[in-house]
Amino acid sequence: MENRTFSFHLKKWMQIEKNQAREYERLKFLTLLYSVIALQILNLTYLGKICPEISSEIVFDKEEWKILYCCARKTKEIPETYTLKEAIYDLGILSGIKGAPSDGMPGARSICQGLEVLCSLLAYRKYML
């Protein structure tokens, strides 16, 4: 992973420079936390490009990918298998991409936004399934 990509994630999407922490220890902790989150998003992005046909259960729990699948595709039918490529594509749909076949795989920003929507959906999961 390139250092500038990682820095871009921290500065642009995590908005680490806008943090209001005044104490060094708190700022150090938040930087570490945001770094781990940015690394996981980039890891998911690259994993989807390198080996897209692996099971999505490597990244998501079974309940998580079921909710992702149902909400992104607006259906109640749940498949037996769900690949990482499909999961990343569905995260892109949740983030608002159009989903045209020529668009290709969603990038890190779409994945980040899709994960935010998925976290909100998981907070209300008892009402969904």
N, C-alpha and C positions, 0 to 999 in steps of 0.2 A: 504494500500500500504506500502510496506516495504521501509524504509529509504534508504537502499543500492541500491534498484532499481532506486529510484528517483535520487540519487547521481550519479549513473552510467549513466543515461540519460544526466544529466547536463555535466558530465565530458567527456564522450566518444562521444556522438552524437552532442551535442550542442557545444562542445569544448570550454567551458567557461574558462578553465584555459589558453587557448591561446589568450584570449582577450587582446587587446593592450591598453585598457582604462587605463589611468594613474590617472585620477581624481576619487576620492572616489564616488562622486554623480553619475557620469556616470557609473561606475562599479556597483553601487548599482541598478541603473535603469536597466541595461542590465541583471543583475542576476535575478531581478524580472521578466523581460520579458521572459527570457529563462525558468524560473521556471514555468510560466503560460503555455508556449508552451509544456514543458515536461509533465506537469500535464494533459493537454488536450489529448496528445498522449496516455498516460497511461490510462486515463479515457476511451478513445475509445477502447483500447485493452481489458480492463476488461468488458466494456459494451457489447462488441461483444461476450465475453465468457459467461456472465451471462444471457443475454436475446438477443440472436441472431436473433430472428424472428420478432423483432419490425421494424417499417418502418425506412428506412435510412434518411427520411426527418427530423428526430430528430437531426441529425448531419449535413446533407448536404442540401443545397437549391436544388430545383427541377432541375435547370439548371446544377448545379454541379454534381449531381448524374447521369444525362443523359450523360454528357460528360465522366464521369468515366466509365459508362457502355459501351458506344459506343467505346471508345478507348481501354479498356481492352479486350473486346470481339470481336473487329474489325467487328462491324456490325452497321447498321443504324436503325435497328428495336429497338424501345424503349418499354419496358414493362410498364404495368400500375402500377404494384407494384414492389418494390425493397427493399429487406430486408437488415438490417445492416450486416448480415452474408455475403450476396452476395457482398456488398460494400467493406467490409474488405478483402474478398477474391480477389476482383478486384484491390484493392490497392496493394495487394501482387503481383499480376500479373504485375502491372505497375512498381513495384520495381525490378522485374526480377526473382521472384521465378518460379519454373517449373510448379507448379500447379498440382502435382500428387495427386490423392485422398487420398493416405496414409500420405501425408505431414501434414494434419490438418490445423488449422487456422494460418494465418501469425502472427508473433510476433510484438512487439513494434518497432523493428528496421525496419522491412519490411513495416510496416504501415507508419513510419516516412519517409522512402524513397519514398513510393508511394504517400504520400501527397506532397512531393516536386515536383514530376513529375506532379501531378494533378494541382498544382499551376502554373506550367509552361504552361500546357495545357489551363488553364482558362485564362491566359494572352492572348492567341491566339484564344479564343472561337468564336469571330465574324467570323473567317474564317472556323470554323469547322461545325457548324449547319446551 
